[in-house]
Amino acid sequence: MRHRVTGVLPRTIDWDPGGHVVLVDQTALPALRTTAVADVDALVDAIRRLVVRGAPALGVAGALGVALAARTLDGPALDAACDRLAAARPTAVNLAVGVARARAALPGGPDAVLAAALALRDEDIAACHAIGDRGADLLTALCGERPLRLHTHCNAGALACVEWGTALGVVRSLHARGRVAHVVADETRPLLQGSRITAVELAAIGVAHHVVVDGAGASVIARGLVDAVVVGADRIAADGDVANKIGTYPLALAAARAGIPFVVAAPESTVDPATPDGAHIEIEERAADEVCDGPAWNPAFDVTPHDLVTAIVTERRVWRP
């Protein structure tokens, strides 16, 4: 099914009672196309190709993938399917967490696994709304009760979660209060999640915005054109180091130099106590042909040290690492 994005966005990922996972195909944006996935191999492929992406959405995808597997597989084949799901992308911790959450319900049978996966979906929705409100409160406290000029990178909106979003959830909550003057969205190379996804979401909810090329992001901050930076995260280490889409680190450096807040918005499931610091986060390396026809180094993420992070906002707390 395909149509243009306008108004309210559908859920990024959900379960169809017919026994398959329904995804918004993010490779097709700004055209809105949904696709049905009926087996684990197809879901693993969708995850790797970024048909579904965004740390919270990947967590739900992992859990629903286990629910798919539990309907048709058992024994070693089921274990192998769960392992493939958990390893489909290495940097975002939520994927493995979602798989583990649903996998723990396997002794109860397929219905118990599906119930666990759907509970995770519903928790993500509630968490994003809580993150949005808490982040809006924080930025109001840091920047004052006025419409804010905000800067974001990649996509951490409704299409990176089940609905509402994390970093863009903060923007949405501020917008509902009449506190957003303008948003700058980096285009986000190499797959242009900022221009193809974030800009689409901002337009859909009626927020004034401009897209800038990644190389201009730090300069926009240096010129005093934004009041705060708010981004999502794919993994947060125990010390508060933050892995996010490549190009985030320069924004943190520029924000520190300019003396403006650099805020990370993410669910608690993105905080990984087993990873002591950013040096221990595996950085996904993507294919060179996403960038050019010749040799290219194409890391998907970078790590922002915790001393550059003003605050991390989750559904439970404001953490100042």
Secondary structure by P-SEA (a helix, b strand, c coil): ccccccccccccbbbbccbbbbbcccccccbbbbbbbccaaaaaaaaaacccccaaaaaaaaaaaaaaaaaccccaaaaaaaaaaaacccccaaaaaaaaaaaaaccccaaaaaaaaaaaaaaaaaaaaaaaaaaaaaaaaacccccccccccccccccccccccaaaaaaaaaaaaccccbbbbbcccccccccccaaaaaaaaccccccccccaaaaaaaaccccccccccccccccbbbbcccaaaaaaaaaaaacccbbbbbccccccccccccccbbbbbcccccccccccccccccccccccccbbbcccccccc
